[in-house]
């Protein structure tokens, strides 16, 4: 009988010890995670990128519908290029291979856009929290544009960028753009299978 009580006591002690060990390990893991440095948000200062943006922005729906100042989302969006790549004709995929590779390398990095756009319309750069509070009804909607960082080839003569316009309700569009620099000037290139879609709904991504 004493042996039985002793065994129960030992089992109980072992259980408590295991629980304490698990709790300590959990606490240590949580503490290490909390102390792990987060990725810093970087200023986006690439002059060529702003040349590309400035060329494309006047053609965006939001640019046209903006009543006063155009709103530009401050943080770049991380748009996966996977749906586009397989749709390109082989000659276009080969031509823009380096720019696409650079885009895939940098698009997930958090970048903050700066006031370096060369456009005639007044504009405001606003953060994602402001964007998320904007009304979505067509009667009261505020137009804004979101864009990704720009992928370039090494010579910076080819570029790939994603841009999205939102102007409320069903109004809006999103698209990947391909560009080439000829004689020092950027021009948009119409690739054989460029992905373009008018939004059936106004898309609000969770990562913004």
N, C-alpha and C positions, 0 to 999 in steps of 0.2 A: 504494500500500500504506500509506503514511504517512497519506494522506487518510482511508482506511478506519479506521485505528486512532484517528485524531483524532475521527472521527464517533462511534465507539463510546464513547470517553471522554466526549464531550459528552453523549451520550444517558444514560450512566451517572450523570453529575453531575446532569443534569436530573431523573432518577428519584429520586436521593437527596434533592434539594432539595424535590421534590413530597412525598415521604414525610415529611420533616421538617416541612413546612408543615402537612400533614394532622394529624400528631401534635400539633403545637403548638395547632392549632385545636381538636382534640379535648380536649386538656388544659384549654384556656381555657374551653370549654363546660362541662366537668365541674366546674371550679372555680367557675364562676358559678352552676351549679345547686346546688352544695353550700353556697354562701354565701347563696343565696336564702332569705329568712326563711319559716318554715313558719307556717301559720295557727294562731294561738293558740287554745287551748281556753278557752272562756269559761264563767264561772259562770252558771247558769240561775236567776235570781232573780225571775221574773215571778210575782207573788202570785196572779193569776187562774189561771195555769197549774196551780199547786199545788192550787187549789180544784177544778179539773177532775180532776186526778189523784186527789185524795182522794175524790171522788165515785165514780169508776170502779173504783178498786183493790179495794174489798171484793167486787166482782162477778167478779173475775178468778179463774180456776181455781187459779192458784198461791197466791193469798191463802187459799183454802179449804184447800188441801193442805199448806201450810207448817206443819210440826210445831212449830217454835219461833218464830224470827223470820223474817219474809218478807225475801227477798233482792231488792234492787232494783238493776238495772244502773246504774252511775254515769253513763256516757256515753249520751246520747240516740242513738237509732238513726235512720239516714237511710232511711226507707221511701218509695219513690216512690209517688205517689198516682195514677199514670197508669191502673192497672187499675180504679180506682174511678170516676174522673171520667166516662168514657163510659157507665158503668152506671147513673148517677143519672138519675131522671126529670127532665125539663126544669125543672119547678117547684122541685125540690130543688136542682138545680145553680144555678139563678138565686138562690135564697134564700141559699145558702152560698157564693156566688161570691167575695165578698171574703175570707172566712175561708180558702177553698181557695187563693186567690191568695197570701195571707200564708203559709200552710203551705208552698206551693211555693217561696216566697222564702227561708224560713229553715231548712227541714228538713235541708239538707246541712251547715249550720254545726255545728261540734263544741261541744256544750254539756255541762256537768257538773251533774248534779242535786244539790241540797242537801237538808239535813234539815229540810224544810218541809212534809212530808206530815202531814195531820191524820187519822190512822187509828188505830183501837183496837189493832190487832195490832202487836207490836214489829217493827221492821224494821232491816235493815242495808243500807247503800249500798256496793256493791262494784264494783271496776273490771272491765273486760272480760277482763283476763288471768285473774282469779279465776273468772269465769263460764266461760271456755273449759276450765278444768281440772275442772269439776264432773262427777261421775259421771252417766251417762245411763241406767243400768239402773233400772227402776221400783222395785226393792227398796231401792236405796241413793240414788236420785235426790234432789236438793235443788231445791225449787221456787224459781223466781225470775221476775221481771217485767222486761221491757224496754219502753221507751216513747220516742216521738218528742217533739220540742218541739211546742207547741200553736200552731196557726194561728188567729188571731182576725180579726174584722172591725174596723173603726176604732173603733167604739163599744164593743167588747168585750162584745157581747151574743150573739155566735155564735162557735162554736169547732169545730175539727177536730183530732183527735189519733189517732195509731196506738198500739196497745198489744198486747203479745205475752206470753203466759204459757207457761212450760215447767215441767213437773213430771215429766219422765222418760219415756222410751219413746214410746208413742203419746199420752201425756197432754199436752195443751196446746192453745192456740188463738191466733189472731191476728185483729185486726179494727180497722178505722177506725171511730171514734165521732164522731157529730155532736151538738152540744149547743147549747142556747139558754138565755140568762139571762132569767128572768121574775121581776119583783118582787125583784130582787137575789139570786135563787137560781138556780144552774145545774141544768139538767135535760137528760137525754139525749133526743134526738129520733130517732124511728124513721123514717128516710128510706125512700123507696119501693123502693130497690134497694141496701140496705146490704150491703156485702161482708163476709161472715163465713164462715170455714172452720175446721173442726176439723182440726188437723194430722194427716196420715197418718204423718208422721215428725217427729221433733224437729228443727226447722230451725236450723242454726248458720251464720250468715252470715259470709263471709270478711272483711267490713269491720269487724267488731267487734274 
